[in-house]
């Protein structure tokens, strides 16, 4: 297991300005990631060091998109003021995770502006929606399609500040516990609402904390 990406949710009308604001804070430019037709969302991404990336995601405004759980999770977080929505853990083989959770993984794909479709399988989104401290899991069908491939970035996630129950998250992750985070520190704090409180980045101009 390893950290795959972190998701920051905003309204569609705030997507462009948020991408610009976060890019200025971090000293790097986001790229248009395209749309998730199955999930009813669109995003911009910023590849980072260590095979991770940031996703700034917003809901699509279309009647059919309103049936998608991910779109609705993004919509609810955006309407509540926006900000960090969740974190995603990458696994090489998602089937053992599906067996442990007792339900099948679902396919996903994102249609990039250049016409390329990137595909994966994922599981656990509904758990994240119910309990925002939990990650969901992703397995890329072709790791060469990962958004960080082909990019060299000096920016690195050094800490994710979380609120919730550390033991609950470790149990959800399985036997490997939190070892997957590599050099990313999971710092636990008390708060009335579980989930990501802030993410700390190491950049060329020093440490940047984004709430």
C-alpha positions in Angstrom: 0.0 0.0 0.0 1.0 3.6 -0.6 -0.6 7.0 -0.6 -2.1 7.6 -4.0 -3.6 11.0 -3.8 -5.6 13.5 -1.7 -8.9 15.1 -2.9 -9.9 18.7 -2.4 -13.6 19.4 -3.2 -15.0 22.7 -4.5 -18.0 24.0 -6.4 -17.8 24.0 -10.2 -17.9 27.8 -10.1 -14.9 27.9 -7.7 -12.7 25.3 -9.5 -10.6 27.6 -11.6 -9.9 30.1 -8.7 -9.1 27.3 -6.3 -6.7 25.7 -8.7 -4.9 29.0 -9.1 -4.8 29.7 -5.4 -3.4 26.3 -4.4 -0.9 26.4 -7.3 0.4 29.8 -6.1 0.7 28.5 -2.6 2.7 25.4 -3.7 4.6 27.1 -6.5 3.4 24.8 -9.3 0.7 24.7 -12.0 -2.1 22.2 -11.9 -3.1 20.5 -15.2 -6.7 19.8 -16.4 -7.4 16.2 -15.5 -10.7 16.0 -17.5 -13.9 14.4 -16.4 -15.0 11.2 -14.6 -18.1 10.3 -16.7 -19.1 7.4 -14.4 -18.7 9.5 -11.3 -20.2 12.8 -12.4 -17.1 15.0 -11.6 -14.3 16.9 -13.2 -10.8 17.6 -11.8 -7.5 19.4 -12.0 -4.4 17.5 -10.8 -1.0 18.4 -9.5 1.6 15.5 -9.7 3.9 15.4 -6.7 7.1 13.5 -5.6 6.7 10.0 -4.4 4.1 8.8 -6.9 1.3 10.9 -5.4 -0.8 13.8 -6.6 -3.4 16.3 -5.5 -6.9 16.3 -7.1 -9.1 19.4 -7.0 -12.5 18.1 -7.9 -15.9 19.6 -8.5 -19.3 18.1 -9.3 -20.8 18.2 -12.8 -24.2 19.8 -13.1 -26.2 17.3 -15.0 -29.3 15.3 -14.0 -27.6 11.9 -14.7 -24.6 12.9 -12.7 -26.7 13.4 -9.6 -27.1 9.6 -9.3 -23.4 9.1 -8.8 -22.3 8.6 -5.1 -18.9 10.2 -5.7 -20.4 13.3 -7.3 -22.8 13.7 -4.4 -20.0 13.3 -1.9 -18.0 16.1 -3.7 -21.2 18.2 -3.9 -21.9 17.9 -0.2 -18.3 18.8 0.7 -18.3 21.7 -1.7 -21.6 23.1 -0.5 -20.4 22.8 3.1 -17.6 25.3 2.2 -15.2 23.1 0.3 -11.8 21.7 1.3 -10.2 18.4 1.9 -12.6 15.6 1.1 -10.5 12.4 1.5 -7.4 10.4 0.8 -6.8 7.4 -1.4 -4.6 4.4 -0.9 -3.1 2.6 -3.9 -2.9 -1.2 -3.9 -1.4 -3.5 -6.5 -4.2 -6.0 -6.3 -7.6 -4.8 -5.2 -9.2 -8.3 -5.0 -7.9 -9.2 -1.5 -9.3 -5.8 -0.3 -12.6 -6.5 -1.9 -12.8 -9.9 -0.3 -12.0 -8.5 3.1 -14.6 -5.8 2.8 -17.2 -8.2 1.4 -18.1 -6.5 -1.8 -16.7 -6.1 -5.3 -14.5 -3.3 -6.5 -16.0 -1.0 -9.2 -14.4 0.2 -12.4 -13.6 3.9 -12.9 -12.2 6.0 -15.7 -11.3 9.5 -16.4 -11.5 11.1 -19.9 -8.5 13.5 -20.2 -8.7 16.6 -22.5 -6.2 14.9 -24.9 -8.8 12.1 -25.5 -7.0 9.5 -23.4 -9.0 7.3 -21.1 -7.3 6.2 -17.9 -8.8 3.4 -16.0 -8.7 1.7 -12.6 -10.7 -0.2 -10.0 -11.7 1.2 -6.6 -13.5 0.2 -3.5 -14.4 1.9 -0.2 -15.9 5.2 -1.4 -19.1 4.6 0.4 -17.1 4.0 3.6 -15.4 7.3 3.1 -18.8 9.0 2.6 -20.1 7.5 5.8 -16.9 8.1 7.8 -14.5 10.8 6.2 -11.5 9.7 8.2 -11.3 6.5 6.2 -9.6 6.3 2.8 -10.8 4.4 -0.2 -8.6 2.1 -2.3 -7.5 2.2 -5.9 -5.7 -0.1 -8.2 -4.6 1.2 -11.6 -5.2 -1.0 -14.6 -2.0 0.3 -16.1 0.4 2.0 -13.6 1.9 3.9 -16.5 -1.3 5.9 -16.7 -0.9 7.2 -13.1 -1.1 11.0 -13.0 2.4 11.3 -11.5 4.1 9.3 -14.3 6.2 11.5 -16.6 6.4 14.4 -14.1 9.2 15.4 -11.9 8.2 17.5 -8.9 10.1 18.9 -6.0 6.8 19.1 -3.9 6.2 16.4 -1.4 3.4 15.6 1.1 5.1 15.4 4.5 2.1 15.3 6.8 -1.7 14.7 6.8 -3.4 16.0 9.9 -6.4 13.8 10.7 -9.2 13.8 13.3 -11.0 10.7 14.2 -10.1 7.3 15.6 -6.6 6.1 14.8 -7.4 2.5 15.7 -10.4 2.5 13.5 -8.3 3.6 10.5 -5.6 1.1 11.2 -8.2 -1.7 11.4 -9.7 -0.6 8.1 -6.4 -0.5 6.4 -5.7 -4.1 7.5 -2.6 -5.8 8.8 -0.2 -3.3 7.2 -1.7 -0.6 9.4 -0.2 2.8 8.5 3.1 1.6 7.2 2.1 2.4 3.7 2.6 6.1 4.2 6.3 5.9 3.8 7.6 9.3 4.7 4.2 10.8 5.1 3.3 11.4 8.8 -0.3 10.9 9.9 -0.8 13.3 12.8 -4.0 12.8 14.8 -5.8 15.7 16.5 -9.1 16.1 18.3 -12.0 17.6 16.4 -15.8 17.2 16.4 -15.8 16.2 12.7 -13.6 13.2 11.5 -11.5 13.6 8.4 -8.5 15.5 7.0 -7.9 18.8 8.8 -4.9 19.9 6.9 -2.1 18.7 4.5 1.5 19.8 4.9 3.8 20.0 1.8 7.5 20.5 1.5 8.2 22.9 -1.4 11.1 24.7 -2.9 10.1 27.8 -0.9 9.6 25.9 2.4 6.8 24.3 4.2 3.2 25.0 3.2 0.1 24.0 5.2 -3.2 23.9 3.4 -6.3 23.6 5.6 
